[in-house]
Amino acid sequence: DDGGVGLLHAMIEDRGDEYFISDLGSSEGTFQNGDRILESKLTSGDELKVGPFRIQFFIGIPKPAAPPKVSGTQTPAAP
C-alpha cells in the first residue's frame, strides 16, 4: 500500500517459454534494471522497481552469490 503504486500498476505474463512485464498505464512508471519500460522481455535476475519497491525476478531457484557463512566450530556428535 503506497501512493507510488497503482492498483493495476504492472503485469508479468508467461508467454510460452518467455516472460514479459508490462506497465499498465501507471503514473509513476515501471522500471526494469533502472530503465523505465512500457513492455519488456524479462530474464532471470532482472531487478524491477514499482513505486518504492524493488523486486528481483528469477526463473527457477536463484543461485547464491557466495557460500553460506558458518558461525563457530561444530563438533560431531558422539555415538
C-alpha distances in whole Angstrom, upper triangle without the diagonal:
4,7,9,7,9,9,12,12,14,17,19,22,25,28,31,32,29,25,24,20,20,18,17,18,15,15,14,16,16,18,21,23,22,23,21,22,22,23,25,26,25,27,26,25,23,20,17,15,11,10,10,10,14,15,19,20,24,26,28,27,27,30,30,31,33,35,33,35,37,37,41,44,44,47,48,49,52,54
4,5,6,8,10,13,11,14,17,20,23,26,29,32,32,29,26,24,20,19,17,17,16,13,13,11,14,14,16,19,21,20,21,19,20,21,22,24,26,24,27,26,25,22,19,16,13,10,7,8,9,13,15,19,21,24,27,29,29,28,31,30,31,33,35,34,35,38,38,42,45,45,49,50,51,54,56
4,6,7,10,12,11,15,18,21,24,28,30,33,34,31,27,24,21,19,16,16,15,11,10,9,12,14,16,20,22,20,21,18,19,20,22,24,26,25,28,28,27,24,21,17,14,11,8,9,12,15,17,21,23,26,29,31,31,31,33,33,33,36,38,37,38,41,42,45,48,49,52,53,54,58,60
4,7,10,12,9,12,16,18,22,25,28,31,31,28,24,22,18,17,13,14,13,9,8,6,9,10,13,16,18,16,17,14,16,16,19,21,23,22,25,25,24,21,17,14,11,8,5,7,9,13,15,18,20,24,27,29,29,28,31,31,31,34,36,35,37,40,40,44,47,48,51,52,54,57,59
4,7,8,6,9,13,15,19,22,25,28,28,25,21,19,15,14,11,11,11,8,8,7,9,9,12,15,18,17,17,14,15,15,17,19,21,20,23,23,22,19,16,13,10,6,5,8,9,12,13,17,18,22,24,27,27,26,29,30,30,33,35,35,36,39,40,44,47,47,50,51,52,56,57
4,5,5,8,12,15,18,21,24,27,28,25,21,19,15,13,10,9,9,6,8,8,9,10,14,17,20,19,19,16,15,15,17,19,21,21,24,25,24,21,19,15,13,9,9,12,12,15,16,19,20,23,25,28,29,28,32,32,33,36,38,37,39,42,43,47,50,50,53,54,55,58,60
4,6,9,11,15,17,21,23,26,28,25,21,19,16,14,12,10,11,9,11,12,13,13,17,19,22,22,21,18,18,17,18,20,22,22,25,25,25,23,20,17,15,11,12,14,14,17,17,20,20,23,25,27,28,29,32,33,34,37,39,38,40,43,44,47,50,50,53,54,54,58,59
4,6,8,12,14,18,20,23,24,22,18,16,13,11,9,6,8,8,11,12,12,12,15,17,21,21,20,17,15,14,15,17,19,19,22,23,23,21,19,16,15,11,12,16,15,17,16,19,19,22,23,26,27,27,31,32,33,36,38,38,40,43,44,48,50,50,54,54,55,58,59
4,7,11,14,17,19,23,24,21,17,14,11,9,6,5,7,5,9,9,8,8,11,14,17,17,16,13,12,11,12,15,17,17,20,21,21,18,16,12,11,8,9,13,12,14,14,17,16,20,22,24,26,25,29,30,31,34,36,36,38,41,42,46,49,49,52,53,54,57,58
4,7,10,14,16,19,20,17,13,10,7,6,4,5,8,8,11,11,9,7,10,12,15,16,15,12,10,9,9,11,13,13,16,18,18,15,14,10,10,8,11,14,13,13,12,15,14,17,18,21,23,23,26,28,28,32,34,34,37,40,41,45,47,47,51,51,52,56,57
4,6,10,12,16,17,14,10,8,6,5,7,7,11,11,15,15,12,10,12,13,16,17,16,14,12,11,9,11,12,12,15,16,17,15,15,11,12,11,14,17,15,15,13,14,13,15,16,19,21,21,25,27,28,31,33,34,36,39,41,45,47,47,50,50,51,55,55
4,7,10,13,13,10,7,6,4,7,9,10,14,14,18,17,14,11,13,12,15,17,16,15,13,12,10,10,10,9,12,13,14,13,13,11,13,12,16,18,15,15,12,13,10,12,12,15,18,18,22,24,25,29,31,31,34,37,39,43,45,44,48,47,49,52,53
4,6,9,11,8,6,5,6,8,11,12,16,17,21,20,17,15,16,15,18,20,19,18,15,13,10,10,10,10,12,14,16,15,16,14,16,16,20,22,19,18,15,15,12,14,13,16,19,20,23,26,27,31,32,33,36,39,41,45,47,46,49,49,50,53,54
4,6,7,6,5,7,9,11,15,16,20,21,24,24,21,18,18,17,19,22,21,20,17,16,13,12,10,10,12,13,16,15,17,16,19,19,23,25,22,20,17,16,13,13,11,14,17,18,22,25,26,30,31,32,36,38,41,44,46,45,48,47,48,52,52
4,6,5,6,7,11,12,16,17,21,22,26,26,22,19,20,18,21,23,22,21,18,17,13,12,10,11,13,15,18,17,19,18,21,21,25,27,25,23,20,19,16,16,13,16,20,21,24,27,29,32,34,35,38,41,44,47,49,48,51,50,51,55,55
4,6,8,10,14,16,20,21,24,26,29,29,26,23,23,21,23,26,25,24,21,20,16,15,12,13,14,15,19,19,21,21,24,25,28,30,27,25,22,21,17,16,13,15,19,21,24,27,29,32,33,35,38,41,44,47,48,47,50,49,50,53,53
4,7,10,14,17,20,22,25,27,30,29,26,23,22,19,21,24,23,24,21,20,17,14,11,11,11,12,16,16,20,20,23,24,28,29,26,24,21,19,15,14,11,13,16,18,20,24,25,29,30,32,35,38,41,44,45,44,47,46,48,51,51
4,7,10,13,17,19,22,23,27,26,22,19,18,16,18,21,20,20,17,17,13,11,7,7,8,10,14,13,16,16,20,21,25,26,23,21,18,16,13,12,10,13,16,17,20,23,24,28,30,31,35,37,40,44,45,44,47,47,48,52,52
4,7,10,14,16,19,20,23,22,19,15,15,13,15,18,17,17,14,14,11,9,6,5,7,9,12,11,14,13,16,17,21,23,20,18,15,14,10,10,9,12,16,16,19,22,23,27,29,30,33,36,39,42,44,44,47,46,48,51,52
4,7,10,13,16,17,20,19,16,12,13,11,14,16,15,14,11,10,7,6,4,5,9,11,13,11,13,12,14,15,19,21,18,17,14,14,11,12,12,16,18,19,22,24,25,29,31,32,35,38,41,44,46,46,49,49,50,54,54
4,7,10,12,13,16,15,12,9,10,9,12,14,13,11,8,8,6,6,6,7,10,12,14,11,11,9,11,11,15,17,15,14,12,13,10,13,14,17,19,19,22,24,25,29,31,32,35,38,40,44,46,46,49,49,51,54,55
4,6,9,10,13,13,10,8,10,10,14,15,13,11,8,6,4,7,9,10,14,16,17,14,14,11,12,12,15,18,16,16,14,16,14,17,17,21,23,23,26,28,28,32,35,35,38,41,43,47,49,49,52,53,54,58,58
4,6,6,10,10,7,6,9,11,14,14,12,9,7,5,6,9,12,13,17,19,19,15,15,11,11,10,12,15,15,15,14,16,16,19,20,23,25,25,28,29,30,33,36,36,39,42,44,48,50,50,54,54,55,59,60
4,6,9,11,9,9,12,14,18,18,16,13,10,8,9,12,15,16,20,22,22,19,18,14,14,12,13,17,17,17,17,19,18,21,22,26,28,27,31,32,33,36,39,39,41,45,46,50,52,52,56,56,57,61,62
4,6,9,8,9,13,15,19,18,16,12,11,8,11,14,17,19,22,24,24,21,20,16,15,12,13,17,17,19,19,21,21,24,26,29,31,30,33,35,35,38,41,41,43,47,48,52,54,55,58,59,60,64,64
4,6,5,8,11,14,18,16,15,11,11,10,12,15,18,19,22,24,23,20,18,14,12,9,10,14,14,16,17,20,20,23,25,28,30,29,32,33,33,37,39,39,41,44,46,49,52,52,56,57,58,61,63
4,6,9,12,16,19,17,15,12,12,12,15,18,21,21,25,26,25,22,20,16,13,11,10,13,15,17,19,22,22,26,28,31,32,31,34,35,35,38,41,41,42,46,47,50,53,54,57,58,60,63,65
4,7,10,13,16,13,13,10,11,12,15,17,20,20,23,24,23,19,17,13,10,8,7,10,12,14,16,19,20,24,26,29,30,29,31,32,31,35,37,37,39,42,43,47,50,51,54,55,57,60,62
4,7,10,13,11,10,6,7,8,11,13,16,16,19,21,20,16,14,11,9,7,8,11,12,13,14,17,17,21,23,27,28,26,29,30,29,33,36,36,38,41,43,46,49,50,53,54,56,59,61
4,7,10,9,8,6,6,7,9,10,13,13,16,17,16,13,11,7,6,5,8,11,10,10,11,13,14,17,20,23,24,23,26,26,26,30,33,33,35,38,40,44,46,47,50,51,53,56,58
4,6,6,5,4,6,9,10,10,12,12,14,15,14,10,8,6,5,7,9,11,10,9,10,12,12,16,18,22,23,21,23,24,23,27,30,31,33,36,38,42,44,45,48,49,51,55,56
4,5,5,6,7,10,10,8,10,8,10,12,11,7,6,5,7,9,12,13,12,10,9,10,10,13,15,19,20,18,20,21,21,24,27,28,31,34,36,40,42,43,46,47,49,53,54
4,6,9,10,13,13,11,12,10,11,12,9,6,5,6,8,11,14,14,13,10,10,10,11,13,16,19,20,17,19,19,18,22,25,26,28,32,34,38,40,41,44,45,47,51,53
4,7,9,13,14,13,14,13,14,15,13,10,8,8,8,11,12,13,13,10,12,12,14,17,20,23,23,20,22,22,21,24,28,29,30,34,36,39,42,43,47,48,50,54,55
4,6,10,11,10,13,13,14,16,15,11,10,9,9,12,13,15,15,13,14,14,15,18,20,24,25,23,25,25,24,27,31,32,34,38,39,43,45,46,50,51,53,57,58
4,7,9,10,13,13,16,18,17,13,12,10,9,10,12,14,14,13,14,16,16,19,21,25,26,24,27,28,27,30,33,34,36,40,41,45,48,49,52,53,55,59,60
4,6,7,10,11,14,17,17,13,12,10,10,11,13,16,16,15,15,16,15,18,20,24,25,24,27,28,27,31,34,35,37,41,43,46,49,49,53,54,55,59,60
4,7,11,12,16,19,19,15,15,12,13,12,15,18,18,17,17,18,17,20,21,25,27,26,29,30,30,34,37,38,40,43,45,49,51,52,55,56,57,61,62
4,7,10,13,16,17,14,14,12,14,14,17,20,18,17,16,17,15,18,18,22,24,24,27,29,29,32,35,36,39,42,44,48,50,50,54,54,56,59,60
4,6,10,13,14,11,12,11,13,14,18,20,18,17,15,15,13,15,16,19,22,21,24,26,26,29,32,34,36,40,42,46,48,48,51,51,53,57,58
4,7,10,12,10,12,12,15,16,20,22,20,17,15,14,12,13,13,16,19,18,21,24,24,28,30,32,35,38,40,44,46,46,49,49,51,54,55
4,7,9,7,9,10,13,15,19,20,17,15,12,11,8,9,9,13,15,15,18,20,20,24,27,28,31,34,37,40,42,42,45,45,47,51,51
4,6,6,10,11,15,17,21,21,19,16,13,10,8,7,8,11,13,12,14,17,17,21,24,25,28,32,34,38,39,40,43,43,45,48,49
4,6,9,11,15,17,21,21,18,15,12,8,6,4,5,8,10,8,11,13,14,18,20,22,25,28,31,34,36,36,39,39,41,44,45
4,6,10,13,16,19,19,16,12,10,6,5,5,8,10,11,8,10,12,12,15,18,20,23,26,28,32,34,34,37,38,40,43,45
4,6,10,13,16,16,14,10,8,6,5,7,10,13,14,11,14,15,15,19,22,23,25,29,31,35,37,37,41,41,43,47,48
4,7,10,13,13,10,7,6,5,6,9,13,15,15,13,15,16,15,19,22,23,25,29,30,34,36,37,41,41,43,47,48
4,7,10,10,8,6,5,6,7,11,14,17,17,16,18,19,19,22,25,26,28,31,33,37,39,40,43,44,46,49,51
4,6,7,6,5,6,9,11,14,17,20,20,19,21,22,21,24,27,27,29,33,34,38,40,41,45,46,47,51,52
4,6,5,7,8,11,13,16,19,22,22,21,24,24,24,28,30,30,32,35,36,40,43,43,47,48,49,53,54
4,6,8,11,14,16,20,23,25,25,24,27,27,26,29,32,31,33,36,37,41,44,44,48,49,50,54,56
4,7,10,13,16,20,23,25,25,23,25,25,24,27,30,29,30,33,34,37,41,41,45,46,48,51,53
4,7,10,13,16,19,21,21,19,22,22,22,25,27,26,28,31,32,35,38,39,42,43,45,49,50
4,7,10,13,17,19,18,16,19,18,18,21,24,23,25,28,30,33,36,37,40,41,43,47,48
4,6,10,13,15,15,13,16,17,17,20,23,22,25,28,29,33,35,36,39,40,42,45,47
4,6,10,12,12,10,13,13,14,17,20,20,22,26,28,31,34,34,37,38,40,43,45
4,7,10,10,9,13,14,15,19,21,22,24,28,30,34,35,35,39,39,41,44,45
4,6,7,6,10,12,14,17,19,20,23,26,29,32,34,34,37,37,38,42,43
4,7,8,11,14,16,19,21,22,25,28,31,34,35,35,38,37,39,42,43
4,6,9,13,15,18,19,20,23,26,29,32,33,32,35,34,36,39,39
4,6,9,12,15,15,16,20,22,25,28,29,28,31,31,32,36,36
4,6,9,12,13,14,18,20,23,27,28,28,31,31,33,36,37
4,6,9,10,12,15,18,21,24,25,25,28,28,30,34,35
4,5,7,8,12,15,18,21,22,23,26,26,29,32,34
4,7,9,12,15,18,22,23,24,27,28,31,34,36
4,6,9,12,15,18,20,21,24,25,28,31,33
4,6,9,13,16,16,17,20,21,24,27,29
4,6,10,13,14,15,18,19,22,25,27
4,6,10,12,13,17,18,21,25,27
4,7,8,9,13,15,17,21,24
4,7,9,12,15,17,21,24
4,7,10,13,15,18,22
4,7,10,13,15,19
4,7,9,12,15
4,6,9,12
4,6,9
4,6
4
